Amino acid sequence: MPTFTAPDGTRLAAHLSWDGDADGDGEPVVCLPGGPADSAYLGDLGGLAAHRALLRLDLRGTGASALPEDPASYRCDRLVDDVEALRTHLGLSGIDLLAHSGGANLAVQYAARYPERVRRLALIGPGTRAAGVEVTGEARRAVALSRAHEPWFPEAFAAFEAVAAGTGGDWEAVAPFFWGRWDETARKLHAESRPRNQEAVRGYGSDGAFDPDATRAALASLTAPVLLLTGEYDLNSPPASTAGLAALFPDATLVVQPGAGHYPWHDDADRFVAATAAFLAARPG
């Protein structure tokens, strides 16, 4: 398990997943989890490690990374320094960067600040706050209604409507909407993917974390190719909002994975790996 030191002295950890027969150029893909969550839930991303070495970063205060002395350093824009410290530690002039969910907000801010350091950028079920792309209630509701045939739908939809209306609602009851298959494996993975450090959760998107206008302006000149892959059923990152994010990049490929939710490598690993591995294997430029 590689460890390294952030600029403020916080000790950070990353985890290597790699099939020894993996092809590719031998350099790892740096993988960012969905905001301040332990990166363990990413696993080998459905077998992507058979094609490229994956280096999963535990953000500060999560997983095997240390708690910072300054809780304000949990803020998303400040975590850009941690990603850059990892690149420096690896001795790479540029990195392939993959991010899931809320981690996409960190990845795009890194790309905005260090565009010359990004070779390829893969955003999976991406969060869009950093770029100021709105996810409308109507878009989420349309995705939710597309699951009306599921046996769990009535209870989950009632909870979704209550949450959307601000009248309460049980977020745990909404959980099936985030998975293409709500089975025992999904239930287990859902429990494992929940953030444990609530202070980090609060700090991640706190005041000042995002400057959408500046980020959008910087992304407009990003030369690196970008993959945006989301699930057909992704309630967090509906295809419409992911398409809006894709429109901000000069060289973007949008993939909507059929039958998938917010964790597409779980719902159809073969389809996810085929699309993502092909993108990561392509030569930039």
Secondary structure as GFF3:
##gff-version 3
##sequence-region A 1 285
A	DSSP	beta_strand	3	5	.	.	.	ID=ss1
A	DSSP	beta_strand	11	17	.	.	.	ID=ss2
A	DSSP	beta_strand	29	32	.	.	.	ID=ss3
A	DSSP	three_ten_helix	39	42	.	.	.	ID=ss4
A	DSSP	three_ten_helix	45	50	.	.	.	ID=ss5
A	DSSP	beta_strand	54	58	.	.	.	ID=ss6
A	DSSP	three_ten_helix	71	74	.	.	.	ID=ss7
A	DSSP	alpha_helix	76	90	.	.	.	ID=ss8
A	DSSP	beta_strand	95	100	.	.	.	ID=ss9
A	DSSP	alpha_helix	103	113	.	.	.	ID=ss10
A	DSSP	three_ten_helix	115	117	.	.	.	ID=ss11
A	DSSP	beta_strand	118	124	.	.	.	ID=ss12
A	DSSP	three_ten_helix	129	131	.	.	.	ID=ss13
A	DSSP	alpha_helix	137	145	.	.	.	ID=ss14
A	DSSP	alpha_helix	153	165	.	.	.	ID=ss15
A	DSSP	alpha_helix	171	174	.	.	.	ID=ss16
A	DSSP	three_ten_helix	175	178	.	.	.	ID=ss17
A	DSSP	alpha_helix	184	193	.	.	.	ID=ss18
A	DSSP	alpha_helix	198	204	.	.	.	ID=ss19
A	DSSP	alpha_helix	212	219	.	.	.	ID=ss20
A	DSSP	beta_strand	226	231	.	.	.	ID=ss21
A	DSSP	alpha_helix	239	246	.	.	.	ID=ss22
A	DSSP	beta_strand	252	257	.	.	.	ID=ss23
A	DSSP	alpha_helix	264	267	.	.	.	ID=ss24
A	DSSP	alpha_helix	269	281	.	.	.	ID=ss25
###
